[in-house]
Amino acid sequence: MLAGVGEESIGRLAEASVERRFAAGDPICREGDPGDSVFLIVQGLVAIVKRLDDNTECHLHYAGAGELFGEMAILERGARTATVRAIEPAVVLEIGRADFAAVLQSSPPLATRILSRLTSRLRESDQRLITDLEKANAELTQALRRLERLDQAKSGFIRLAAHELRTPVAALLGYAQMMMDSPAVKSNTELNPLVEGVAAGTQRLHRLLESILDVSRLVDTRPRVSRSPLSLATLLKSIRSELTEALRERNLKLRMRGLEKLPLYPGDPELLRKAFRHLISNAIKYTPDGGTITVSGRCREEAGLGQCIEVAVADNGVGIAAEDLDLIFERFYSPGELSLHSSGSTNFGGGGPGLGLAVARGVVQAHGGRIWAESPGRDKAKMPGSRFVALLPLL
């Protein structure tokens, strides 16, 4: 380190220094301490380490006899950025800030040596970081591929299970409905409620299996879209009719605006019915009794999509937290407090499997469109509401 530096400069450093001795394991200086001196190693080996956010230490490099450390804090006039610890018994010279600065000003060779050393250390650090980053990227890539395989296996199992369960559940539902229509059951005040409960529970299970299969078709595979000209106004009004009882029970208003002015849309009626029913059911679930849901439509130009039909479903419900806005369309994800059971698709705050919005996103994307959610936040007291927007490009 000091090769090529004049004896006069070395002498000044020696005169300005204080000799200090450290046993193996002793800290010489700590990260965060004031950087008011620099150290020159006379004998021994030291380790320079940095504390990470999780309170573990990251080893930076070693330094031996003839090496300086602590000069960065001097040059930057800041605190120590690392901890230096003796690895073996060490002897170091400590030079104060003012004395070190004076020697640097009077000895260009020493200043050049220090600058060269700092540049070399920076190059080594960059190379070490690049190596660590490449290693981390390789590990992340391997983990991602494993997660993808696990996700595919999980999706395959869920899809297979849904297929296997759908047939017996459909049969059970059919038998339950036949029993409900039986005069003997209708006239039996004790048996009739039991059969109605079986039918209602089986119907919910059947809807769940259908949603799982819908998600599998729309997310895991490329769905086939059977396009035909359709009126979105008529489609959405029919969904409102299907939900009339739920709206009445909850005293909710479902308003529709601008839909009659929309042109015919070349889309898949069955898929779009699933998507918008899920969006409206979701709005019903998170809107308190007596609230209002508004379904609006308009034509607009969108970069990358061209002329589009925009359908928005807005409510004055509990809203959505900012951290959930990008996650609520993921399958099996439910915002807010996790419900341990499903309490129906239209009950206020009811739990669910977290499939409806995933289906809606899959349908919109299958039509080449985009869907997103907007909300100022989640607040059960102020009820800021949320807005779901679906853009469907006109072909």
Phi, psi and omega in degrees: 000318185262007178296133179090353179271136184299152181297330180295317180294319178297321179296320179296319178298317181296318181295326184274355188262161174238128181282133179229145181240140183226141175276163178302130180095346180288138173282134178271319172209155185244150176300131180096344178292156177300136180268073186251012177202161178239155186236140175242123182279123177266320183208143176102185183228136179235158177243136177256121184230157179232139180276134180267175183298331180271016178070009171273165182252140176250122180287129179264301178191172176255160174220143182236194184305135180091354182266147173261149168212157182095359184287334180296318178296326177293311184293324181272353182054045181229193180276167178297135180261359179205164176258137178246127184230138179290129177272329177218168179310130188227148173240126181229154173256127178258125182241129181293162183302310185296315181295319181294318179296322180294318179295319179299318181295328183266355184226085177305321179301320179293318178299320179294319179299316182295318179297318179297319180294318179297320179296317179296318179295320179297319179296317178296319179296318178299316181295321179294319179294320179297316179298315179296321180293319178297320179294317179296319179297319179296319179294320179294320178297317178297318179294321180296317179297322179293318178296322178297319178295318179295320180295320177296319178295318179296315180296320179297318179295315181297318180296316179296317180297318180297319178298315183292328183275335187299318183296307179295327178293320178297319178295317179298320178296318179298316179296320180296319178293324177296319178295322179296328180278351182288130177303325181295322179286319181298325183275351181264107185293339178271321184281325185301313178298325180295316180294320178299321178295319177298316181296317181296315179296320179293323178297318179295319178296321179296318178296320179298314180297320178296320179295319178299315180292324177299314180298318180298318181291324188270334184255314186277339180228169177273111185287152176268122182258117178265099186275142172203150181298130180216156177266114178294329178298314179295318180299313183290326177293325178292326176294320177300319179298320179296332184259012183304316183296317179296320179295319181294316181298326182263001181055045181258145175258131177243104183261148178232130185226136173075002185287327183293339182273354183285143175286166174299140182249131178279087183223180179268110185302317183295313181294316181294326176298316178300313184298308185286331175295318178296318180296317181289320177299322178296318178296320178298317184298324186255014175252129182292160179306135181087001182279183184231137175240134182237125174252118184235155180220149177198165174260141180208159176266134181230130180302129179088343180243338182081211180289128185228159166261127177255125174242123182241137176244111183244148179220169175247047182266207189288343180083182184229133177293149184303322183288347181264346187302323182270355185251340188294343178271358177281141181296143179068011179261130177234127181285164177073207181288135181285124177275140181272354178209160177272127182247025177105154185277348183234001176288143183297123179069013183295149178283167179195174183281353179073042182247334187302312181289329175296320176297314181301315179297317180299320180294313181297316180293327177296334177270008178081015184255192180228154177216142178205170179241147177231139177193142176286353180142176180254125181205109182289342180272312184273341179051068182287342178081175178212167182217125178252127185242127176243126177253123180242112183290137175279126183283000000 
